């Protein structure tokens, strides 16, 4: 089981989070989306930040934990959820 902790939230601008397992704390990496409203739509940039990872984890040479392709796929998941929410709201 994992737990997600929101580390940054700015309405319509940014959301970031870290992931931790039940048996071990977060490794210190953060994932996030930057949101840039433009002409009735929003440009979304996915990012990850390994700068907070401890020396121990950096030496383990396991980063990135998630591949670039997997991170890119999260943008599709986000888009489908936003569209679904818009469809429900319009009802």
Secondary structure, 3 states (H helix, E strand, C coil): CEEEEEEEEECCCEEEEEEEECCCCCCCCEEEEEEEEECCEEEEEEEEECCCCCHHHHHCCCCCCCCHHHHHHHHHHHHHHHHHHHHHHHC
